[in-house]
């Protein structure tokens, strides 16, 4: 169950609410985390491939074999550390509190991280650094230094909207982040229906069911 504060609505069309969203069994949360780390992994593969491509100019045969071995070791270390860290975080944290707001111009979310979350992100960075995964270590270090995460989605920049009635959630796909939507988690069925009914007026450029 998603625990929530009341779902107030102001006279100027602004609606705000807060919810505690379960993490471990939430497929949207896993999809979002996997999207971020897949993009990071692909970026690392490109950098490793570029390095070995430069090395192939001197010794093509040796560099080709080293490239495959290097990509395999890097991928195993990257995904091993990531899956372990994500599973531990989701199990220990359990739930994450989100603050949402929608108005005539945009939707916005704010996640205020606790001290424990920042410490855990720092520990992940240390684990990644010890395994040689400098890219993930840098990302975890940045995560540990931030006390909140704010994301916005302007209605005019949305390219697609998906509804998840079983999770009382709505995914807003934005440009220029095609694979990383802003997910609105609603506190209850009434709030979900209110937002869903409002979206066609806020996003007239999209065809919504």
Buried (B, 14 or more C-beta within 10 A) or exposed (E): EBEBEEBEEEEEEEBBBBBBBBBBEBEBBBBBBBBEBEEBBEEBBEEBEEBBEEBBEEEEEEBEEBBEEBBEEBBEBBBEBBEEBBEEBBEEBEBBBBBBBBBEEBBBBBBEBEEEBBEBBBBBBEBBBEBEBEBBBBBBBEBBEEEEEEBBBEBEBBBBBEBBEEBBBBBBBBEEBEEBBBBBBBBBEEBBEBBBEEBEEBBEEBEEE
